[in-house]
C-alpha cells in the first residue's frame, strides 16, 4: 500500500469538501479492521483484499456524505454495515439505524456497535417488511437493493411523508428512473466521486409524496 489510510481519507475529505477529522478517521479504520477480521469467519463481503475493501466499501460508503442530509436514517439491507456504520461514525449527532435479515451479519453489527461505541445506531435483525418503527424515518438508504422499484415498495412504510430514499447505484439506469410508483418522485441524481475507484457511482434521491 503506497498511501496510509489516513492520507487517503484526508485526500477523500478534501475532494468531498468535508472538515478533516483524525479521531473520525481512526474510528473508520477501526471499523475496517473489524470488518476484515469478522469477514474471515462470517463471510460479510466477497472482497478479501484490505485496500480494495477500503476503497470499494469504506470510501464508496462515505462518498454519499456530502449529499445525505436526513437526520433520522435507516440503512436497509445493510449487510456488514455499509453505508450505515461509516455514516454513523461520521455523523454522531444523527440517528442512523441498521437493518438486515441475515443473523450472522446482525451479530457482527451488534459487536461493531459495541466496540466502536456507536450510541447513535440501533441494529434490527428482521425482514424489512416486518419492521414497524414507532417513529417513521426521514431517510432510507441502501446500496444493496436489486432495483429502485423494489426499494421504494418494500421500504415505503418506514419513511414519513416528504422523506427521502437515497439509492446508491453503480450506474444510472434510465428505465429504473422512468418507472417510478405514483407515491415517489425523483428530486436529484448525484454523480459520486470515489477516490481510487475506476467505476461509476450514483446516488439517486427520491421523495415520498
N, C-alpha and C positions, 0 to 999 in steps of 0.2 A: 504494500500500500504506500503510494508516494506521498499522500497527504493525510494528516491525522483527521479524526472525525471532527474535532473542534475547528480545525481550519476549514473543513468542508462545510460545516454548519455556519461558520462566520461568512463564508462566500455565499451560501444559500440565503441567509438572512439579509445580506446586503442586496441581493437580487430581488428579494420579495419586499424590501422596504421595512423590515422588522428591526426592532431595537436589539442589539447584541445582548445575550444573557448567559454567561458561563454557567451559573447554577442550573438553569434550564437545560443547557446542553449536556451537563453531567447526568442529569436525570434521564434524558433521551438516550444517552449512551448506555446507561444502566439498564434501561428497558430493552435495548437491542441485545445486551449480554444475556438478559433473562430469556428473551425470545429464542436466542441461539441455543442456550442451554436446554430449555424445555423441548425445543424442536427435535432434539436427538431422540427423545423418548415418545413425544406426543404427536410428532408429525404435523406441526401447526402450519407449515409452509413448505412448498416443494423446493424453495431456494435454500441452498446449503452454504454457499459462499458468503462470508461475513460482509465484504464490501458490497456485493450485489444486493444483499439483504438491506444494507444501509441505504443504498440508492433507491431500490425498487419498492421498499416498504416504508422506511423512515422518511426520506426526502419526499417521496411520492405523496405520503400522507400529509406532510407539513405544507406542501405546495398549495393546499386549499386555504391555509390560514389567513391570507390577506383578504379573502372574499367572504368566508362564512362568518356571519355576524349574529347568528342565533345565540341567545343567552342560555336557553334550556334545550339541549340537543340530545338525540339518541342515535347511536350508531347501530344499525340493524344488520344482522349477519356479519358481525364484527370479526369473527374468526379469532385470530391471535391479538385482536385489539386494534385493528387498523381500519380507519384512521383515528378511532376514538381515543386510544391511550396517548399517542403523541399530541393530539389536540387538548386533552385533559391536562397534560403536563404544561403545555404552552399557555393555557387559559385557566389557571386555578380558580379564578373568580366566577367561572361559568359552570353550570351543571351539565356534565357530558356522560350519559349513561351508555351501557354496552349490553347488547342482546345477541344471544346465539343459541341455537338448539342443540349444539354439539357439547356433550358433557365434558369431554377432555379439554376442549377449548375454554369453556367457562371455568374449569378448575384452574387452568393457567391464569385466566383473567383475575380471579379472586386472589391468587397468590401475588400477581403483579401489582394489584391494587394495594395489598398489604405491604409488600416490600418497598414500593415506590411512595407509600403514604399518600395515595390519591384520595383525598377526602371529598372530592367533588364528583365522584362517579359511583354508580351502583351497577352491579352485574346481574343480569336476568338470564337464567337458563330455561328457555322455553321457545316454542314456535311463535313467530311474530303475531299470528292471528289469535293466539291465546292470551296475549298480554293486553290487559285493560288498565292503563295507567289512571291513577286518581286525578292527576293533573296532566292535561294534554301538553305536548311539547310544541315549541315554536320552530323547531327544526328537526328534520330526519335526514341523516346522511348515510350513504352506503357506497362502497366501492366493489361490492360483490354480486349485486343483483344481475341476473341474466338480461333482463330487459327493463327499460324505463317504465313501460306499461305495468309490468308485474310489480315493480317497486311502488308505484302510485296506488294500485289497487290493494296490495297486501298491507300497506302501512298507513293508509289514509286515516284509519281510526285512532292513530297515535298523535295526529297533528291537529292543532287548533286552526280555526278559520283564519285565513290570511297568513298562515305559517308557510314555511318553505321546505320543500325537498331539495336536497343537494346530492345530485347523482354524479359520481366520479366515473368517467368513461375513458377507455383507451383511445377512442376516436368518436367524432360526431357521426351519427348515422341518421341521415335525413328522414328515412321512413319512420324511425322511432319518434323523431320530433314532430312529424306530421300527424301521428295517430294518437293524440292525447285524449284522455277521457274528458267529459264536459265539466268535471269539477276541478280541472287543473289548467294552468296556462304558463307557458314558458316566459320567464321575465328576463333572464340573461344567460348567455353561454360564454364561459371564460376559458381562454386558452391558458393552460398551466405551464409554468416554467419549472422543470425539474433538472437542476444541475447534474451533469454527468449521465443523464439518461437520453439515449438516442431514440426516443419514441414519442408519439403524440399523446398528450393527456388533456382531457377536457373536463370542466365542471359545469354541469347544467343546473341552473336554478329554476325551480318550478314552484309557483304559488298555488295554494289550495284556495279555491273560490267557491 
